[in-house]
Amino acid sequence: MKQREYFSSRWGLVIATLGIAVGTGNIWRFSRIVAQNGGGSFLIPWVIFLFFWSIPLIIAEFAIGKSTRYGPVGAIAKTAGPKFAWMGAFIALVSTAIMFYYSVVTGWCIRYLVSAVSGDLFSTQNHLQYWNDFSSTLLPVFYHFLAMLIGGIIIFRGVKNGIEKVNRILVPAMIIILLVLLVRALLLPDAIEGIKYFFTPQKKYLLDINVWLQALTQNAWDTGAGWGLIMTYAIYMKKKEDVSVNAALIGFGNNSISLIAGMIIFSTVFALSSVDAMNQITQSGPANTGLTFIYLPLLFSKLSANESVNIFFASIFFLALSFAAISSLISLIELTTRTFIDFGFNRKKAVLIVTVSGFLLGVPSALNMDFFTNQDWVWGLGLLLSGAFISFSIIRYGVDKFRTEIVNGPGSDIKIGKWYNVIIAYLVPLQVTVLIVWWLIESANWDPEWWNPFHTANVGTSVLQWSIALAVFIFFNKSLVKYTLRE
Amino acid sequence: MKFETIITLVIVVGLVWGGFGFFLLKAFKFEKMKRENGKTEN
């Protein structure tokens, strides 16, 4: 298929890819996980895994997408060989399944933005009740529809006029808003206590293997590395475009934004909590929404005696959160759309199919929190398999050949050394194996019936859903290759 | 603020924000070089 669309420049590509990486995970998951894992003690392994997981896999995705010019199915078939197209299909499925419920999350963010702007959010002191009143109605379905519609329209407009143009507004605006919120948070009395907790390492946590595994998990889930999304945007890189410097910019940029978000949350919570701040910040709440949708609105209401000020800061916080969610959602929609385009559909038809089916298949998650949690668990963990499949493809291709001919190929600004071979061939597979085994054992601890596939989050449900998907894709592997690599 | 807090803050913020700043400057430098080379070739 002839490549027709490109990002207009390096900056267009970098901003759009940063839009993939920066999502709601940077703002709400990161702070909660830091709090649960000993503050500063968590930050040390979190930075280390940026070098051993995130950046190497972002480099891999940029290089595969740029060299093959295919979505995950074709890209993996071309890199690992046609026998392994099913791995690409699995990567595409995982991100597509995440799109179904991530659109619901995006809808929640938009709903809370509307509530904050209208002042309705401050009409109550019982924010758990406010959340329950919202989530038990059909409103989440409406906002999920709105999120899919916005995402679909952006993707319909294409790469340059849709993805790039929108991200050029959303990403800088989100960063400016977060900086404004950071200044406000740091000026609160006792904000320093939050900063102290955020950066103070505690030996018992630093020596805890679970903290290290949580730090690796955060890198895997938060940077967008190994999801197939960066691979998809890389299809639209110009040939002269660099891989490694851009990948480092995305990895460091994503984690920089997480640090800003963490400082905002910790300063605010420690400054304004009338009860135990740590207890509040570590509460997961329904579908891990506790901190963002239940506790932060309460804190915003205490920010100032002037309600207009509170409304302003709550509104810009939820605006930043909505921007982060939308910029990630559109990359998920684009991945699925691109997979259809590779199968021979035109963009118009592909977007229509993806938007309509994305809405319909997201409805169960919008209506039922258990279903949402199940999908989040199964496909969130599935992302680790996606990372492993990308690493496997490069090993099949030849790690050194991949590094010298593709990563360090035409357009590269810097040359990556042999250390990259060690990380991709040994460290990434090792990290995936350890993480998957650890998460499955963890789930067996919280669910004695770990084998039961009809429970919300355990070994049984993950293995069953992955197995069905893998069996179907392996069975239809020849067709996947035939219809994707048609030249 | 404790000594270990300051050290962690400097290392974490320095590495992450410093890394971002470093590669941003590199990207600007390489873009400028590519543009100049392009002009020469034209």
Boltz contact constraints between the chains, C-beta under 6 A:
constraints:
  - contact:
      token1: [A, 10]
      token2: [B, 31]
      max_distance: 6.0
  - contact:
      token1: [A, 40]
      token2: [B, 8]
      max_distance: 6.0
  - contact:
      token1: [A, 43]
      token2: [B, 12]
      max_distance: 6.0
  - contact:
      token1: [A, 47]
      token2: [B, 12]
      max_distance: 6.0
  - contact:
      token1: [A, 47]
      token2: [B, 15]
      max_distance: 6.0
  - contact:
      token1: [A, 196]
      token2: [B, 5]
      max_distance: 6.0
  - contact:
      token1: [A, 199]
      token2: [B, 5]
      max_distance: 6.0
  - contact:
      token1: [A, 199]
      token2: [B, 8]
      max_distance: 6.0
  - contact:
      token1: [A, 199]
      token2: [B, 9]
      max_distance: 6.0
  - contact:
      token1: [A, 200]
      token2: [B, 5]
      max_distance: 6.0
  - contact:
      token1: [A, 201]
      token2: [B, 4]
      max_distance: 6.0
  - contact:
      token1: [A, 201]
      token2: [B, 8]
      max_distance: 6.0
  - contact:
      token1: [A, 245]
      token2: [B, 23]
      max_distance: 6.0
  - contact:
      token1: [A, 245]
      token2: [B, 26]
      max_distance: 6.0
  - contact:
      token1: [A, 245]
      token2: [B, 27]
      max_distance: 6.0
  - contact:
      token1: [A, 248]
      token2: [B, 23]
      max_distance: 6.0
  - contact:
      token1: [A, 249]
      token2: [B, 23]
      max_distance: 6.0
  - contact:
      token1: [A, 252]
      token2: [B, 19]
      max_distance: 6.0
  - contact:
      token1: [A, 252]
      token2: [B, 20]
      max_distance: 6.0
  - contact:
      token1: [A, 253]
      token2: [B, 20]
      max_distance: 6.0
  - contact:
      token1: [A, 255]
      token2: [B, 16]
      max_distance: 6.0
  - contact:
      token1: [A, 256]
      token2: [B, 16]
      max_distance: 6.0
  - contact:
      token1: [A, 256]
      token2: [B, 17]
      max_distance: 6.0
  - contact:
      token1: [A, 256]
      token2: [B, 20]
      max_distance: 6.0
  - contact:
      token1: [A, 259]
      token2: [B, 16]
      max_distance: 6.0
  - contact:
      token1: [A, 413]
      token2: [B, 30]
      max_distance: 6.0
